[in-house]
Amino acid sequence: MEESKNTDIEFIKALRTNLNKGHPAVHTLKRAFGTGCTDDLHNYISFLSLIREADLQDIKFNRDLYFLIACLFCANERPEGETDASKKSYVRTEQLFGRFYNDPDTSDTSRMLIQRFLETPYDKNGTFETEFTKLMKRALSKKCSNEVLDYINLIRDFKFWNNRENKVQRKWAETIICAN
């Protein structure tokens, strides 16, 4: 487990480094967010060029997961010079979904999308990614400018999403419903 966490940290560091350098693949993956295109060779080569410094063993095994996170990162994060790093705080994805869910302006349809997402198994056919991307694009409107998504915990949660006891979904549901 510790080795996997180190891989995840190295993965995010590699993305951050390349974002700060203005690597051209960042723009490719930003556009790919929500397309589920690991089968698109151009997108996949861009993905690999961003993470070549990271340990690829776990990443190859969970290619679709890491591709989704890389696209989300590229679509959502800004180079460090564009933000005040001293005021940066981390927000977990389920907290962001909770803000969105509990916002009085959020429609009942959107709340149902969140509930449906929590019941969606992590799969390789794209349903999970599609549901997550739809919600994430909406929920990002509730993120404060100084907040950074906690990608490490998001990766860990998605790796264990299909646990038989639905521990991750239960934790997310509690956080989402009880968010203020």
N, C-alpha and C positions, 0 to 999 in steps of 0.2 A: 504494500500500500504506500509506504514512504517513497519507494522508487517511482511509482506512478505519479505521486504528488510532485516530485522533483522534475519529472518529465513535463508535467503540466506547467510548472513555474518556468522552465526553460522555454517551453513553447510560447508562453505569453511574453517573455522577455524578447524572444526572437521577433515576434510580431511588433512589439513596442519599438525595438531598435530600428526595424525596417520602416515603420511608420515615420519615425523621427528623421530618418535619412531621406524620406520622400521616394522610396522604392516604387517604381512604376506598377508593380504587381498589386500594390495596395488599391489602386483605382479599379483594377480588374476585379478584385474580390469584393470591393464595395458594391460594384454593379451586380455581382453574382449573388449577393445576399437575398435569400429567398427563392433562388432558382433551382436549388438542388442539383447543380450541374457538376458533380465530381466526375461525371462521364464526359464532360466537355474537356477535351485535351488542353486547350488554351487556359482554361480556368485551373485545371489541375497542375499544369506546369507553373503557373503563377503562384499557386498555393505552395508547391514544393520549393520554389525559389525564395519564398519568405521565411521558410522554417528550416533551411538546410543546416543551421547551426544547432538546432534542437535534436535530441535523441529521437530518431525516427522509428524505433521498434514499436513502441506503444501507439505511436501516431499512425503507422501503417495498419495496425490491427483495428484501429477505430477511425479509419480514414474519413468516413462521412461525418462523424461527430466533430473531429478537429477541423474539417473543412467548414462546417456550419459555424463553429466558434470563430474561426479566422475571418469569415465573411462578416459576421456580426461585429467583430472587433474593428475591421477596416471600415465598415459602414458607420460606426458609432463613435469611435475615438478620434481625437485630434492630436497633432504633434505637440510635444511638451512645451514648446515655445508659445503656443497659442492659448495655453491655460496656465493658471497660477497653481503650480504644483504644491505650494505650501497650504493651500486651502482645499486640497483634494480629499474626498472621503469616498469610501467604498459602499456600494449598495448591492444587496443581493437581488437577483432577478425576481424572486417571489415577493420581495418587499415592493418592488416597482409594480408588479402585477397587482399587489394589494392596494396600492394608491389608485391605480386605474380602476380596479373593481369597486372600490368604495367611494369613488368620486361621484357626487350627485348627478353630474352631467353624462356619466357613462350609461349607455342604453342597456336595457335588459338583454338584448341580443348579444351585446359584447360580454356581458356577465355570463351568459350561457356558453359563449366561445371559450371562456376561461375554464368553466366547469368541464366542458367537452375535452379541452386540452389535457386536463388532469387525468382523464380517463383513457387518453390515447397512449397505447404502448409505443415505446421507442422502436422504430422499425427501419428497414433498409429500403422500403418502397416509397418514401418521401412524405407520407401522411403526417408523421410527427413533425418533420421539418416545416411543412406547409402551415400546420396549425400554430407552431411556435413562432414562425416568422410573422404571420398575420397579427398575432397578439403582441409580439415584441415591437413591431412598427407602431402600434397604437400606444402601448405602454411607455415607450420612450418619450412621449410628450410629457410625462409626469416626472422625468428625471431632471434634477437640478443641474445647473451648468457646472458646478464644482464636483459632481458625482461621477465616479467611474464604476462600471459594472464589475462585480466580483466574478471574474471569469474562471478562476481556479475552482471555486465552489460550484459554479454552473457546470463545469466539465465533470466534476465528481458526481454531482446529482444526476446528470444525464447518463453516466456510466452505470449507475445503480437504479435507474428509472424502472427497469423491468423486474425489480425485486418482487418476489411472490407476495410479501406482506404489504406492498405499496408504501413502504416507509417514506420514500421521498415525496410521493404525491400527498400523503397525509400531512407531512411537515409543511409542504407548500400550501395545502388547503388551510391549515391552521394559521399560517402567516398571512395569507391573502385575505381570508375572511375577518381576521382580527386586526388587520392593519388600520392605523388611524391616519 
